[in-house]
């Protein structure tokens, strides 16, 4: 039997599907967290985090970090000492959770911090189906959203 050569025409439908999946997930991510939060020293700020998925239960982890922008790219630095309650939780499809933030360390007024929210499917830590009898490849999509936190006087 001779090997068949794979052409661009063969992989085009797969690439189109993957591109659609990425675009769909990006659109779905919109609205899960606020784009900007205002925080005042010594005061509690509340916000809503939402799971827009109709089928996936997600584990959510939240951090407040330093935020840097260089050349149009946003990067995060060290973790800021803040009370984040709850800092981790599980959201069923369509559920929302109120999250409260309060700075514990002094941060200069006008500073922009990063509100980092990481969404991980709850099945990510479980063994892949069939992996007990054969090697299994599994793609787990973890989504991390970084919003602005404006420190007000």
C-alpha positions as protocol buffer text, in pm:
chain_id: "A"
residue {
  index: 1
  type: UNK
  ca { x: 0 y: 0 z: 0 }
}
residue {
  index: 2
  type: UNK
  ca { x: 144 y: 340 z: -93 }
}
residue {
  index: 3
  type: UNK
  ca { x: 140 y: 639 z: 140 }
}
residue {
  index: 4
  type: UNK
  ca { x: -94 y: 918 z: 42 }
}
residue {
  index: 5
  type: UNK
  ca { x: 49 y: 1269 z: 37 }
}
residue {
  index: 6
  type: UNK
  ca { x: -140 y: 1526 z: 250 }
}
residue {
  index: 7
  type: UNK
  ca { x: -214 y: 1851 z: 69 }
}
residue {
  index: 8
  type: UNK
  ca { x: -330 y: 2194 z: 182 }
}
residue {
  index: 9
  type: UNK
  ca { x: -674 y: 2108 z: 44 }
}
residue {
  index: 10
  type: UNK
  ca { x: -690 y: 1812 z: 287 }
}
residue {
  index: 11
  type: UNK
  ca { x: -619 y: 2020 z: 599 }
}
residue {
  index: 12
  type: UNK
  ca { x: -815 y: 2332 z: 502 }
}
residue {
  index: 13
  type: UNK
  ca { x: -1144 y: 2212 z: 659 }
}
residue {
  index: 14
  type: UNK
  ca { x: -965 y: 2126 z: 983 }
}
residue {
  index: 15
  type: UNK
  ca { x: -793 y: 2466 z: 995 }
}
residue {
  index: 16
  type: UNK
  ca { x: -1123 y: 2641 z: 923 }
}
residue {
  index: 17
  type: UNK
  ca { x: -1288 y: 2448 z: 1206 }
}
residue {
  index: 18
  type: UNK
  ca { x: -1007 y: 2533 z: 1451 }
}
residue {
  index: 19
  type: UNK
  ca { x: -1015 y: 2901 z: 1352 }
}
residue {
  index: 20
  type: UNK
  ca { x: -1393 y: 2906 z: 1405 }
}
residue {
  index: 21
  type: UNK
  ca { x: -1349 y: 2742 z: 1743 }
}
residue {
  index: 22
  type: UNK
  ca { x: -1093 y: 3003 z: 1852 }
}
residue {
  index: 23
  type: UNK
  ca { x: -1311 y: 3292 z: 1732 }
}
residue {
  index: 24
  type: UNK
  ca { x: -1619 y: 3141 z: 1898 }
}
residue {
  index: 25
  type: UNK
  ca { x: -1439 y: 3097 z: 2228 }
}
residue {
  index: 26
  type: UNK
  ca { x: -1304 y: 3450 z: 2213 }
}
residue {
  index: 27
  type: UNK
  ca { x: -1651 y: 3592 z: 2151 }
}
residue {
  index: 28
  type: UNK
  ca { x: -1784 y: 3376 z: 2432 }
}
residue {
  index: 29
  type: UNK
  ca { x: -1518 y: 3510 z: 2671 }
}
residue {
  index: 30
  type: UNK
  ca { x: -1651 y: 3863 z: 2622 }
}
residue {
  index: 31
  type: UNK
  ca { x: -1865 y: 3959 z: 2918 }
}
residue {
  index: 32
  type: UNK
  ca { x: -1730 y: 3704 z: 3167 }
}
residue {
  index: 33
  type: UNK
  ca { x: -1551 y: 3974 z: 3366 }
}
residue {
  index: 34
  type: UNK
  ca { x: -1571 y: 4356 z: 3364 }
}
residue {
  index: 35
  type: UNK
  ca { x: -1324 y: 4536 z: 3138 }
}
residue {
  index: 36
  type: UNK
  ca { x: -1236 y: 4791 z: 3409 }
}
residue {
  index: 37
  type: UNK
  ca { x: -1277 y: 4805 z: 3787 }
}
residue {
  index: 38
  type: UNK
  ca { x: -1225 y: 5102 z: 4018 }
}
residue {
  index: 39
  type: UNK
  ca { x: -1065 y: 5033 z: 4357 }
}
residue {
  index: 40
  type: UNK
  ca { x: -1015 y: 5274 z: 4646 }
}
residue {
  index: 41
  type: UNK
  ca { x: -765 y: 5219 z: 4924 }
}
residue {
  index: 42
  type: UNK
  ca { x: -934 y: 5070 z: 5231 }
}
residue {
  index: 43
  type: UNK
  ca { x: -1267 y: 5011 z: 5054 }
}
residue {
  index: 44
  type: UNK
  ca { x: -1424 y: 4694 z: 4922 }
}
residue {
  index: 45
  type: UNK
  ca { x: -1505 y: 4672 z: 4551 }
}
residue {
  index: 46
  type: UNK
  ca { x: -1749 y: 4411 z: 4419 }
}
residue {
  index: 47
  type: UNK
  ca { x: -1781 y: 4268 z: 4071 }
}
residue {
  index: 48
  type: UNK
  ca { x: -1952 y: 3978 z: 3898 }
}
residue {
  index: 49
  type: UNK
  ca { x: -1775 y: 3687 z: 3725 }
}
residue {
  index: 50
  type: UNK
  ca { x: -1987 y: 3479 z: 3488 }
}
residue {
  index: 51
  type: UNK
  ca { x: -1962 y: 3138 z: 3320 }
}
residue {
  index: 52
  type: UNK
  ca { x: -2123 y: 3185 z: 2976 }
}
residue {
  index: 53
  type: UNK
  ca { x: -2082 y: 2821 z: 2873 }
}
residue {
  index: 54
  type: UNK
  ca { x: -2406 y: 2626 z: 2831 }
}
residue {
  index: 55
  type: UNK
  ca { x: -2227 y: 2295 z: 2903 }
}
residue {
  index: 56
  type: UNK
  ca { x: -1888 y: 2335 z: 3081 }
}
residue {
  index: 57
  type: UNK
  ca { x: -1843 y: 2363 z: 3456 }
}
residue {
  index: 58
  type: UNK
  ca { x: -1537 y: 2581 z: 3522 }
}
residue {
  index: 59
  type: UNK
  ca { x: -1294 y: 2627 z: 3808 }
}
residue {
  index: 60
  type: UNK
  ca { x: -1218 y: 2999 z: 3846 }
}
residue {
  index: 61
  type: UNK
  ca { x: -905 y: 3148 z: 4007 }
}
residue {
  index: 62
  type: UNK
  ca { x: -866 y: 3524 z: 4064 }
}
residue {
  index: 63
  type: UNK
  ca { x: -557 y: 3734 z: 4138 }
}
residue {
  index: 64
  type: UNK
  ca { x: -467 y: 4101 z: 4149 }
}
residue {
  index: 65
  type: UNK
  ca { x: -124 y: 4165 z: 3988 }
}
residue {
  index: 66
  type: UNK
  ca { x: 101 y: 4443 z: 3865 }
}
residue {
  index: 67
  type: UNK
  ca { x: 24 y: 4535 z: 3503 }
}
residue {
  index: 68
  type: UNK
  ca { x: 267 y: 4652 z: 3235 }
}
residue {
  index: 69
  type: UNK
  ca { x: 205 y: 4753 z: 2874 }
}
residue {
  index: 70
  type: UNK
  ca { x: 494 y: 4759 z: 2627 }
}
residue {
  index: 71
  type: UNK
  ca { x: 462 y: 4764 z: 2250 }
}
residue {
  index: 72
  type: UNK
  ca { x: 88 y: 4700 z: 2275 }
}
residue {
  index: 73
  type: UNK
  ca { x: 135 y: 4379 z: 2476 }
}
residue {
  index: 74
  type: UNK
  ca { x: 2 y: 4348 z: 2830 }
}
residue {
  index: 75
  type: UNK
  ca { x: 213 y: 4153 z: 3080 }
}
residue {
  index: 76
  type: UNK
  ca { x: 161 y: 4095 z: 3448 }
}
residue {
  index: 77
  type: UNK
  ca { x: 410 y: 4114 z: 3731 }
}
residue {
  index: 78
  type: UNK
  ca { x: 412 y: 4024 z: 4097 }
}
residue {
  index: 79
  type: UNK
  ca { x: 99 y: 3944 z: 4290 }
}
residue {
  index: 80
  type: UNK
  ca { x: -52 y: 4240 z: 4476 }
}
residue {
  index: 81
  type: UNK
  ca { x: -144 y: 4180 z: 4841 }
}
residue {
  index: 82
  type: UNK
  ca { x: -521 y: 4207 z: 4831 }
}
residue {
  index: 83
  type: UNK
  ca { x: -820 y: 4037 z: 4985 }
}
residue {
  index: 84
  type: UNK
  ca { x: -999 y: 3854 z: 4703 }
}
residue {
  index: 85
  type: UNK
  ca { x: -1309 y: 3676 z: 4823 }
}
residue {
  index: 86
  type: UNK
  ca { x: -1359 y: 3412 z: 4699 }
}
residue {
  index: 87
  type: UNK
  ca { x: -1022 y: 3369 z: 4526 }
}
residue {
  index: 88
  type: UNK
  ca { x: -1115 y: 3029 z: 4377 }
}
residue {
  index: 89
  type: UNK
  ca { x: -1454 y: 2877 z: 4310 }
}
residue {
  index: 90
  type: UNK
  ca { x: -1647 y: 2656 z: 4070 }
}
residue {
  index: 91
  type: UNK
  ca { x: -1914 y: 2790 z: 3833 }
}
residue {
  index: 92
  type: UNK
  ca { x: -2172 y: 2566 z: 3670 }
}
residue {
  index: 93
  type: UNK
  ca { x: -2292 y: 2658 z: 3319 }
}
residue {
  index: 94
  type: UNK
  ca { x: -2457 y: 3000 z: 3318 }
}
residue {
  index: 95
  type: UNK
  ca { x: -2383 y: 3072 z: 3686 }
}
residue {
  index: 96
  type: UNK
  ca { x: -2246 y: 3398 z: 3825 }
}
residue {
  index: 97
  type: UNK
  ca { x: -2039 y: 3473 z: 4135 }
}
residue {
  index: 98
  type: UNK
  ca { x: -1994 y: 3803 z: 4317 }
}
residue {
  index: 99
  type: UNK
  ca { x: -1627 y: 3866 z: 4395 }
}
residue {
  index: 100
  type: UNK
  ca { x: -1503 y: 4125 z: 4644 }
}
residue {
  index: 101
  type: UNK
  ca { x: -1163 y: 4297 z: 4633 }
}
residue {
  index: 102
  type: UNK
  ca { x: -983 y: 4508 z: 4892 }
}
residue {
  index: 103
  type: UNK
  ca { x: -622 y: 4627 z: 4869 }
}
residue {
  index: 104
  type: UNK
  ca { x: -404 y: 4523 z: 5164 }
}
residue {
  index: 105
  type: UNK
  ca { x: -90 y: 4706 z: 5054 }
}
residue {
  index: 106
  type: UNK
  ca { x: -47 y: 5073 z: 4965 }
}
residue {
  index: 107
  type: UNK
  ca { x: -76 y: 5136 z: 4592 }
}
residue {
  index: 108
  type: UNK
  ca { x: -32 y: 5484 z: 4444 }
}
residue {
  index: 109
  type: UNK
  ca { x: -344 y: 5656 z: 4319 }
}
residue {
  index: 110
  type: UNK
  ca { x: -366 y: 5641 z: 3939 }
}
residue {
  index: 111
  type: UNK
  ca { x: -189 y: 5304 z: 3919 }
}
residue {
  index: 112
  type: UNK
  ca { x: -341 y: 5051 z: 3681 }
}
residue {
  index: 113
  type: UNK
  ca { x: -333 y: 4693 z: 3811 }
}
residue {
  index: 114
  type: UNK
  ca { x: -438 y: 4366 z: 3647 }
}
residue {
  index: 115
  type: UNK
  ca { x: -749 y: 4171 z: 3750 }
}
residue {
  index: 116
  type: UNK
  ca { x: -644 y: 3822 z: 3638 }
}
residue {
  index: 117
  type: UNK
  ca { x: -919 y: 3563 z: 3604 }
}
residue {
  index: 118
  type: UNK
  ca { x: -832 y: 3207 z: 3498 }
}
residue {
  index: 119
  type: UNK
  ca { x: -1107 y: 2969 z: 3379 }
}
residue {
  index: 120
  type: UNK
  ca { x: -1019 y: 2597 z: 3376 }
}
residue {
  index: 121
  type: UNK
  ca { x: -1263 y: 2317 z: 3286 }
}
residue {
  index: 122
  type: UNK
  ca { x: -1324 y: 2100 z: 3594 }
}
residue {
  index: 123
  type: UNK
  ca { x: -1244 y: 1785 z: 3393 }
}
residue {
  index: 124
  type: UNK
  ca { x: -882 y: 1902 z: 3336 }
}
residue {
  index: 125
  type: UNK
  ca { x: -741 y: 1715 z: 3638 }
}
residue {
  index: 126
  type: UNK
  ca { x: -934 y: 1393 z: 3576 }
}
residue {
  index: 127
  type: UNK
  ca { x: -778 y: 1113 z: 3370 }
}
residue {
  index: 128
  type: UNK
  ca { x: -877 y: 1120 z: 3004 }
}
residue {
  index: 129
  type: UNK
  ca { x: -1138 y: 859 z: 2908 }
}
residue {
  index: 130
  type: UNK
  ca { x: -965 y: 548 z: 2778 }
}
residue {
  index: 131
  type: UNK
  ca { x: -623 y: 650 z: 2911 }
}
residue {
  index: 132
  type: UNK
  ca { x: -610 y: 347 z: 3138 }
}
residue {
  index: 133
  type: UNK
  ca { x: -572 y: 116 z: 2837 }
}
residue {
  index: 134
  type: UNK
  ca { x: -400 y: 331 z: 2571 }
}
residue {
  index: 135
  type: UNK
  ca { x: -221 y: 662 z: 2530 }
}
residue {
  index: 136
  type: UNK
  ca { x: -473 y: 941 z: 2481 }
}
residue {
  index: 137
  type: UNK
  ca { x: -419 y: 1298 z: 2364 }
}
residue {
  index: 138
  type: UNK
  ca { x: -653 y: 1558 z: 2506 }
}
residue {
  index: 139
  type: UNK
  ca { x: -674 y: 1931 z: 2447 }
}
residue {
  index: 140
  type: UNK
  ca { x: -777 y: 2135 z: 2752 }
}
residue {
  index: 141
  type: UNK
  ca { x: -848 y: 2501 z: 2684 }
}
residue {
  index: 142
  type: UNK
  ca { x: -765 y: 2724 z: 2981 }
}
residue {
  index: 143
  type: UNK
  ca { x: -877 y: 3084 z: 2939 }
}
residue {
  index: 144
  type: UNK
  ca { x: -708 y: 3370 z: 3121 }
}
residue {
  index: 145
  type: UNK
  ca { x: -865 y: 3715 z: 3104 }
}
residue {
  index: 146
  type: UNK
  ca { x: -681 y: 4025 z: 3222 }
}
residue {
  index: 147
  type: UNK
  ca { x: -887 y: 4334 z: 3301 }
}
residue {
  index: 148
  type: UNK
  ca { x: -781 y: 4678 z: 3423 }
}
residue {
  index: 149
  type: UNK
  ca { x: -808 y: 4780 z: 3788 }
}
residue {
  index: 150
  type: UNK
  ca { x: -781 y: 5157 z: 3833 }
}
residue {
  index: 151
  type: UNK
  ca { x: -662 y: 5264 z: 4179 }
}
residue {
  index: 152
  type: UNK
  ca { x: -858 y: 5576 z: 4275 }
}
residue {
  index: 153
  type: UNK
  ca { x: -764 y: 5822 z: 4554 }
}
